[in-house]
């Protein structure tokens, strides 16, 4: 697989990474361990070198899974993990106190079976802790050789700038896709200015952009989509037009909707690396195939024209989840 550099100071990674959350939590029943390890190792065999996890995924189970799955080729991959929740549990609230950041780093190193965390993200900005203190704490871990790169997730322009002034931010992770384009307004320009790489999560709209979800799809109670307004049945009906248009574009190119959606992200900036997730090897292979779909400027204009006027219905988060987003 082709590679690209995550910003001006980041590592070289495959143009597509693997978001691993769904293997352990977030989307219903966790994958069984053997199948999950097989998928992670298949991703590596296909050329994926960026693997994304967090202490909160499980909690803790996802880091342990990656630690075991990636052990045979640890030095060939980049592992990104995250801190920022009390006891690693999102529902318990935020905690980015410097002493807690250090505790999480030490615990993550053990679970991931490694001596260094390649990217250490603040999972969500904690309004009770100055971002300068967070940046300073991660900077200390970098100087000690326990962390290589500092990352932020869902951070505002103001906090990106404040953190970057203390400890250079290597990468930002936030949602970005054909149905959530808010980062284009203010985030992408400041990342370009500061040389920060961008890792879009949910690049396939939590599965919606693949066309596999419609108004009749039933979600398990522990699937986060069951509480997200954008996935309410009426919103899915309203948003189906986007799927129809994506299908027409994909059919004309002889590829899938998912591949068009991922190729579109890759075409936006040379320092963008999406991290689609899946529990199925067939979907993994389909996603990886998007790396070979190159969209010309003419293609991008055609996609923009085709999607113009399509209004996406429904908020992307529940009220509780939205409350943790830095704005």
N, C-alpha and C positions, 0 to 999 in steps of 0.2 A: 504494500500500500504506500501511496505517496505520503510525505510528511510535511509538516509546516511548523514554524516556530511560534510559540505562544507569546506574542508581544516581543518587545525589544530585548528583554532579559530572561525570558522563559526558556524552558526546555524544548527541544525538537520532539514532536510527537506525531503519531499517525493522524491523518486529516479527520478521522472519525475516532472517537473514544467509545468506551462502554460505560453507561450509567448502570450501576449495579444495585440500586435501591430495591427495585422490584423483585429481585431474587429472594429477598428476606422480608420485605414489608411494603406497605403502601397500596398494593394492588390485589388484595385478597390473600389467599393461602400462599405461604412461602413455598418456593421450589424445594424439592428434596435435595439434600446435600450432594449426592452423587451427580444428579443432573445439572446442578448449578456449577459444580467444579468442571464438568464436561463442557458446559457452555463457555465458561471463562477461558478455559484452555483452548477451545476452538477459536475464540476471538483472537487469542494470541497467535495461533497458527495462521489465521487470516491476515495478520499484520497489525492488529490493534495493539497500541503500546500505552494508551492512557486509560486507566481504570479509576472510576470515581466511586467513593464510598463515604461513610460518615459513622461516627459512634451511634448516632440516633437511629440508624437503619437496623431495626431489630427490636430494641436497641442492642448494639454490640455484635450481634450475630453476623452481620454483613462483613465487618472488618475481619472477624475470625475466619470467615469463609474465604475472603480474598487472600489472607495470609497463607492459608493452606494451598489454595489453587495456584497462586503465583510463585510459590516457593522455588519450584524448579528453574525459573527464569527471572528471578527477582531483579537482577541487574540489567535486564533487557526492557523493563517497563517503568512507567511513571505512575505512582500511586498517589491519588489525591484523597484526603479525608478532611473532616470538619469538626470543629468544637463550637460550643455556644449555648447548649441547653442544660438545664439542671438535671443531673443524673442521666444525661443522654436521652431524656424523654421530652419530646416536643410539648406535650400538654402540661408539663410542669413549669414552663416558662423559660426565660433566657438567663444565662449566666456566663458572662465573659470577663469575670474578674481575673486579673493576671494570675493569681495563684491557682484558679480553676483551669485556666488555659494550660498551665504547666502540668497539672494533674492529668488532664485529658491527653496531652501529648505523650506522657510516659505510658499511660494505659494503651493508647493506640499503637505505639511502637511494639508493645508486647503482643497485642492481638494480631497485628499485621506481620509479626515475625520478621521484623526488620530493624535496622539500626538508624534509619533516617526516614522521615516523612517528606516525600518529594514536594507536595503542595499541601499546605495547611490553611484551610479556609475558616473564616468566621462564618458560621452557618447562617446567622441572622444578626444584624446590628442590634446591640443591647443598648437601649437609650439610657440606662442607669450607669454605664461605664464609658468614660470618654474614649472615643475611638483612638486617640493618641496613646492611651494606656494599653489598649489592645495591640496596636502596632508595635509598641515598645516591648511588650511581652513576647510577641512572636519574633521580633528582632533579636531578643536575647537567645531564643531557641535556635535561631539561624546561626548566630555567632558561636554557639556551643556545638554546632554540627548535628543537631537533632532534627532540624527542618531545613529544607533547601529553599522553598519559595513561599511567600505570603500571599494568600488569596482572600477575597471578600465575596460574599454571596448576597444578591438582592440589595446592594448598597446604593445609596443616593449619590449624586454627583458631589455634593458637599462633603459627605463622609469619605468618599474615594479620595478626594483631594487632601483632606485632613490626615487620613491614614498614610497616604503616599508621602507626605512631607516628613513623616517620622521614620517609616520603614517602607522602601519602595514596594508597591503592590505589583506582583507579577501578573496576576490573572483575576478577572471577575467572572463569577458564575451567576447567571440569571436566566429566567425564562425568555425565550425568543424563538419565534416560528412564524409561519405564514398566517397563523391566527392570533399571534400576540406580538405586535411590532413596536410596542412602546419604546424599547431601547434605542430605536433609530432617532428619536427626538433629541435626547440629551446625552444618553449613556455612550453610544458609539463614538460621537465626536470627542468626548473627554478621554476615552480609552485610546483613541488614535493619537491625541495630543501627548499623552503621558507614556505611550508605548506599552500599554497594558493589554494582554491577550484576553480573549473572550471565549468562554465555554457555555454555550446555550444548553440548558437542561429542558426537558420536555420538547425537543425539537420536532416531534411528531404530534404535538398537541395531546399528550397523554393517550396516544393511540387513535385519536379521532381522525387525524389526517391520513391514516392508512386506508380508511374506508371500511374498516372492520366493525365499526360501532354505528348503530342507528338508534332510532327512538325506542325500539323494543328491547334493546340490550339491557340485561339485568346485572347490576353490580352487587358484589358481596358487601355486607355491612362494614367490614374492615378495609374496603377499597375506598381510598380518599375521594374518588370520583362520585361516590354516592352522596357526598355532602357539598359538592362543588356546583354552584348555580349554572355554570356553562354546560354541565352534563345532565341537567334536568331534562326530562323527555321533551318538553316543549322547546327548549333551547336546541336540543339535538335536531329536532325537526326543522327549526328555523335555519340552523347552520348547515343543513345538508346541501345547500346550493354550492357551498365551498367545495364539498367533496365531489359533486358532479363536475365542476369546472376542473378540479385537479385531475379527475379521471380522464377528461377529454385531452388535457395537456399531456398526461402520461401516455395515453394510448397513441397519440401522434408521434411520440418519441420511442415507443416500444419498450417502455419501462413502467415501473409501478408508481402509485401516488407517493409512497414513502420515499422512493428514490428521488422524485422531483422535489419534494419538500426538503430533503437533506442537501441535494445539489444546489438548491436555491440559497440555502444558508451559507454553504461553502463559497458561493459566488459573491457574497456580499463584501467580505474583507478577507485578506490572506492570513489574518491572525485569528480567525474564528474556527473553533474546533467543537462541533456538536457532540453530545454524548447520548445518543439514543439507547434506551434500555429494552430488554426483552427477556423472556424466559424460554424462548423457543429458538433452536438452532437455525431452523429455516428462515425465521424473521431476521436473525443475526446476519445470515448470509445475504439476505435481500438488502439489509441496511448497508452492509459493507460494500455491496455492489454500487451504491450511490457514489462512492469515491471515483468511479470511472465515468460518471455522467457529468460531462462538462457543459455548462450553460453559457452560451455566448451572450454578449450584450443585447443582441437582437432577441434571443430567447427570454432574457430577463424583462425586456420591455413588453414582449408579448404576454408574459405571465402577469405583469403588473396591470396591463390593459384588461386581461381576462378577469382579474380579481377585483378590478375597480368597481366600487359601488356595492360590493358585498359587505353587509354590516354583520359583525359577529355578535350574537346575542348571549348574554350571561356573563357574570363576573368570573374571573379565573380562579378565585379562591373563596372559601367560606369566610364569614365575618371573622371567625377566630384566627384563621390562617392569615387573613389580610392584615390583622392587627399587628403582626410581627414583621410586616414589610416596611422597610425604611423609605420614607418619602421626604 
